[in-house]
Amino acid sequence: MRRTRYPLGIALALASAAGFAGCWEGGVVQIYSCDEPCFSLDPDECNDPCPVCDGACVALPALGFDDPILLWRGDATDGTSPPECPADAPDLVFDGYSGFDGEHTCPTCLCTKPSCELPSGLLGSASATCDGTASTSFAAPEGWSGTCTAPAAATSGELGSLLIPAPTVSACAPTFDSGGASPELVAPARVRGCTGPADKDRCMDPSMMCVASPSPRPAGFTMCIRSLRQRTPVCPDEYPDLLAVAEGFDDTRSCTPCECVQLEDATCAALVSVYGDTSCGELLGAETVTMAGPKCVAGPDLRLESMTGQWIRDDPGKCAPTGGVAMGQVTPKSSAYFCCQSDEVIPIY
């Protein structure tokens, strides 16, 4: 480019009349104004000395920090990928994670309520001692509630004895408090750093430098400077927000599984009746059976065509939940620290 020079007398006159800037060079002063640097000269005769920043003028990094870059932070729980670097800052210089602070929580374990359950059926024997000799199984329907039922194996023949099994207590199923902490472990947030050309001589203010940055700045991107030290830095006023990041992490977090322990406080007792007809109308006998054990019934004219069950004590007790204890942690790898502009800072473009 050509430099336009003026004789000293004309230069001083112009300077005093218009308040133009100037510099001495070989006895000749070069006069210019950043509002009108060419003074109506032809473009090929003009040498524009005014700096022009094509990105953003931001504060120079403090001692111990690298040049400013654009840093994107976002949630990674939905499985989406971080955005590509903007066209005006195309160079990917950091790709990692943040948000490793705090302990993870586990859901509160609960147990479903147990229930007293009637015998699943009766067992008839040819002998009078319920020893299973020439036995016949009289199965009740699955989940029998005690209503009249005529077992398929019922026979009009006489039996020597009839075994009535003890009632039982159903197992508790583990579950968790749906209103408490989620059982899912939240993944660390994603972080991506982008940059482009940078120049310390392209801003009018010498305390600032020109860095690549689109205008307007894409959502989620903030101007940040990276600490050159491994320890936690003190962020300067121009970049007050500290962000700990890492290039990767080891995740050993887990929650111990929810389980249930049946407490020894159940009391279940039922009256089981047997009938000589299929409609529970001809009562042959009835016996009370408890959780203490089965009962063997023997006698003449013993047979079974139908049966019913009725609760005398229906107290299944309760179960104690265990589990839901947080274990492990997230350990960052290749840690680093960034100091970023606050959301309240308005970038100067």
C-alpha positions in Angstrom: 0.0 0.0 0.0 1.1 3.6 -0.7 1.5 6.0 2.2 0.1 9.6 1.6 2.4 12.2 3.0 1.9 15.9 3.3 4.4 18.8 3.7 4.9 19.9 7.3 3.0 23.2 7.0 0.0 21.7 5.4 0.0 18.8 7.9 0.0 21.1 10.9 -2.8 23.2 9.4 -4.9 20.1 8.8 -4.2 18.8 12.3 -5.2 22.0 14.0 -8.3 22.5 11.9 -9.8 19.0 12.1 -8.2 17.3 15.1 -6.7 14.6 13.0 -4.1 12.1 14.3 -0.6 12.0 12.9 2.8 10.6 13.2 6.3 11.8 12.2 8.2 9.9 9.6 11.3 11.1 8.0 10.5 14.8 8.6 7.0 14.3 7.1 3.9 13.9 9.2 1.2 11.4 8.1 -2.3 12.7 9.0 -5.4 10.5 9.3 -8.7 10.2 10.9 -10.3 6.8 11.7 -13.7 8.4 10.8 -12.3 9.4 7.4 -8.8 7.9 7.0 -8.4 8.6 3.3 -9.5 12.2 3.1 -11.3 11.6 -0.1 -8.3 10.2 -1.8 -8.5 7.4 -4.4 -8.4 3.9 -2.8 -5.0 3.1 -4.4 -3.5 6.2 -2.8 -4.9 5.4 0.7 -3.1 3.6 3.5 -5.7 3.1 6.3 -3.8 3.0 9.6 -6.9 2.3 11.7 -7.3 -1.2 13.2 -10.3 -3.3 12.1 -11.4 -6.4 14.2 -13.4 -8.9 12.2 -14.4 -10.8 15.4 -14.8 -9.5 19.0 -12.6 -7.2 21.0 -12.3 -8.8 24.4 -10.0 -8.2 27.4 -6.5 -9.5 27.2 -5.8 -12.7 29.2 -4.2 -12.2 32.6 -0.7 -13.6 33.3 -0.9 -17.4 33.5 -3.8 -17.8 31.0 -4.0 -18.6 27.4 -5.8 -16.5 24.7 -9.6 -16.3 24.9 -11.7 -18.9 23.1 -15.4 -19.6 22.6 -16.5 -22.3 25.0 -19.8 -24.1 24.7 -21.5 -25.8 27.7 -24.6 -27.9 27.5 -26.5 -30.8 28.9 -25.6 -34.3 27.7 -28.4 -36.4 29.4 -30.5 -36.5 26.3 -27.7 -38.1 24.2 -27.4 -35.1 21.8 -24.0 -34.2 20.5 -22.3 -30.8 21.1 -22.8 -28.3 18.3 -20.1 -27.9 15.6 -17.7 -25.0 15.9 -19.1 -21.8 14.3 -17.8 -20.9 10.9 -16.1 -17.8 12.2 -14.2 -19.8 14.9 -13.8 -23.2 13.2 -10.9 -24.7 15.1 -11.8 -27.3 17.7 -9.3 -26.8 20.6 -11.1 -28.6 23.5 -13.7 -31.3 23.8 -14.6 -32.6 27.2 -16.8 -32.5 30.2 -17.7 -30.5 33.3 -19.9 -30.8 36.3 -18.1 -33.3 38.5 -18.9 -31.7 41.9 -21.3 -33.1 44.4 -22.3 -36.6 45.4 -24.9 -38.5 43.5 -28.1 -39.5 45.2 -30.0 -42.8 45.1 -33.8 -43.5 45.4 -35.4 -44.4 48.7 -36.0 -48.1 48.7 -39.5 -49.3 49.7 -41.3 -52.7 49.8 -44.7 -53.8 48.6 -47.0 -55.0 51.4 -47.0 -58.8 51.9 -50.2 -60.9 52.2 -51.4 -64.0 53.9 -52.0 -66.8 51.4 -54.2 -69.8 51.7 -52.9 -73.3 51.0 -52.4 -74.0 47.3 -54.3 -77.3 47.8 -55.0 -80.3 50.0 -53.4 -83.8 49.9 -55.4 -86.9 50.5 -53.8 -90.3 51.5 -55.1 -93.8 51.7 -53.5 -94.2 55.1 -54.7 -92.5 58.3 -51.3 -90.7 58.9 -51.0 -88.4 55.9 -47.9 -90.3 54.8 -48.7 -89.9 51.2 -49.7 -93.5 50.5 -51.9 -93.7 47.4 -52.1 -89.9 47.6 -54.4 -87.7 45.7 -53.7 -83.9 45.2 -56.6 -81.6 45.5 -55.2 -78.4 43.9 -56.9 -75.0 44.5 -57.0 -72.4 41.8 -54.0 -70.1 41.5 -54.4 -67.2 44.0 -57.3 -69.0 45.7 -59.2 -66.5 47.9 -61.2 -69.1 49.8 -64.3 -69.2 47.7 -66.0 -72.5 47.0 -64.0 -74.6 44.6 -64.3 -78.2 43.4 -60.9 -79.6 42.6 -60.5 -81.5 39.4 -59.0 -84.4 41.3 -62.0 -84.6 43.7 -63.4 -88.2 44.2 -66.3 -89.7 45.9 -64.1 -92.4 47.3 -63.2 -92.4 51.0 -59.8 -91.2 52.2 -57.8 -92.4 55.1 -56.5 -88.9 55.9 -56.3 -85.4 54.6 -53.3 -83.0 54.9 -54.1 -79.3 55.1 -50.9 -77.3 54.5 -50.1 -74.2 56.6 -50.9 -70.8 55.2 -47.9 -68.8 53.9 -46.9 -65.1 53.5 -46.2 -63.7 50.1 -42.8 -62.2 49.5 -42.4 -58.4 49.4 -41.3 -56.9 46.1 -38.7 -54.2 46.2 -39.6 -50.8 44.8 -38.6 -47.2 45.3 -40.1 -43.8 46.2 -41.3 -42.3 42.9 -41.5 -38.9 44.5 -37.8 -39.0 45.7 -34.5 -38.9 43.9 -34.4 -40.4 40.4 -32.6 -43.7 40.1 -30.8 -42.4 37.0 -27.2 -41.1 37.3 -26.9 -37.7 35.7 -24.0 -37.6 33.2 -21.5 -34.7 33.4 -22.2 -31.7 31.1 -20.4 -31.5 27.7 -17.9 -28.8 27.0 -16.5 -27.7 23.6 -13.9 -25.0 22.9 -13.6 -23.3 19.5 -11.3 -20.6 18.2 -9.9 -18.9 15.1 -7.5 -16.1 14.2 -6.5 -13.9 17.0 -4.6 -10.5 16.9 -3.5 -8.3 19.8 -3.2 -5.2 17.4 -6.7 -5.1 15.9 -8.5 -3.2 18.7 -8.5 0.5 19.4 -8.1 -0.2 23.1 -4.6 -1.7 23.8 -6.0 -3.6 26.8 -8.1 -5.7 24.4 -7.4 -8.2 21.7 -9.3 -9.3 18.6 -10.5 -12.9 18.7 -12.6 -15.0 16.3 -16.3 -14.7 17.3 -19.5 -14.7 15.2 -22.0 -11.9 15.7 -24.4 -12.6 17.2 -22.8 -15.2 19.4 -24.5 -18.7 19.2 -26.5 -19.8 22.2 -24.5 -21.7 24.8 -21.1 -20.1 23.8 -19.1 -18.0 26.2 -15.7 -16.3 25.9 -13.3 -18.0 28.3 -9.5 -18.2 29.0 -7.7 -21.4 30.0 -5.4 -21.5 33.0 -1.9 -22.6 32.1 -1.4 -24.0 35.6 -2.7 -27.3 37.0 -4.0 -25.9 40.3 -7.3 -24.0 40.7 -6.7 -20.4 39.5 -8.0 -17.1 40.8 -10.1 -15.7 37.9 -9.6 -12.1 36.8 -12.4 -9.6 37.0 -12.9 -9.7 33.2 -13.5 -13.5 33.3 -14.9 -14.1 36.8 -16.7 -17.5 36.4 -14.5 -20.5 37.2 -15.2 -23.7 35.3 -13.5 -27.0 36.0 -13.3 -29.3 33.0 -11.7 -32.6 31.9 -11.1 -34.4 28.7 -12.6 -37.6 30.0 -13.7 -39.3 33.2 -14.1 -42.7 35.0 -17.6 -43.3 36.3 -17.9 -45.9 39.1 -21.2 -44.5 40.5 -23.9 -47.0 41.4 -26.7 -47.6 43.9 -26.9 -50.8 45.9 -30.0 -52.7 44.7 -33.3 -52.4 46.7 -34.2 -55.6 48.6 -36.7 -56.6 51.2 -36.3 -58.6 54.4 -39.4 -60.3 55.8 -39.9 -59.5 59.5 -40.9 -62.1 62.0 -44.2 -60.6 62.9 -46.8 -62.3 60.6 -49.8 -64.1 62.0 -51.9 -66.0 59.5 -54.7 -68.5 60.5 -57.4 -69.9 58.3 -60.5 -72.2 58.7 -60.5 -74.7 55.9 -63.7 -76.6 55.3 -64.3 -79.7 53.1 -67.6 -80.8 51.6 -69.2 -84.0 50.3 -70.8 -82.3 47.3 -69.4 -80.0 44.5 -71.2 -76.9 45.6 -70.0 -76.6 49.2 -73.4 -77.5 50.7 -72.7 -80.8 52.5 -70.2 -80.0 55.2 -68.0 -82.9 56.2 -65.7 -81.1 58.6 -63.6 -78.0 59.2 -60.1 -77.4 60.7 -58.1 -74.3 61.7 -54.6 -74.3 60.3 -51.9 -71.8 61.3 -48.3 -70.9 60.2 -47.1 -73.3 62.9 -47.4 -76.1 60.4 -49.8 -78.3 58.4 -52.6 -80.3 60.0 -53.4 -84.0 59.3 -57.1 -84.9 59.6 -58.3 -88.5 59.7 -61.6 -90.2 60.2 -64.3 -92.3 58.8 -66.3 -91.2 55.8 -63.5 -88.8 54.8 -63.8 -87.6 51.3 -63.5 -84.3 49.4 -65.7 -83.0 46.6 -65.3 -79.2 47.3 -63.7 -76.9 49.8 -63.6 -73.3 51.1 -61.2 -71.2 53.1 -61.8 -68.3 55.5 -59.3 -66.1 57.3 -59.4 -66.1 61.1 -56.2 -64.0 61.5 -55.0 -62.1 58.4 -51.9 -60.2 59.6 -49.0 -60.7 57.2 -46.7 -58.3 59.0 -44.4 -56.1 57.0 -41.0 -56.1 55.3 -37.9 -54.0 55.9 -36.3 -52.4 52.8 -32.6 -52.3 52.3 -30.3 -50.9 49.6 -30.4 -47.6 47.8 -26.9 -46.6 49.1 -24.8 -44.4 46.9 -21.4 -46.0 45.9 -18.5 -44.9 43.7 -17.8 -41.5 42.1 -16.9 -39.7 38.9 -13.2 -39.2 38.6 -12.1 -36.6 35.9 -9.1 -37.3 33.7 -6.8 -34.6 32.3 -8.3 -31.8 34.3 -8.1 -28.2 33.3 -9.6 -24.9 34.4 -11.3 -22.1 32.5 -12.3 -18.6 33.6 -15.3 -17.3 31.6 -17.1 -14.1 31.1 -20.2 -13.7 33.3 -23.6 -13.7 31.7 -23.9 -10.1 32.8 -20.8 -9.0 30.8 -21.7 -7.5 27.4 -19.0 -8.4 24.9 -17.6 -5.6 22.8 -17.7 -6.3 19.1 
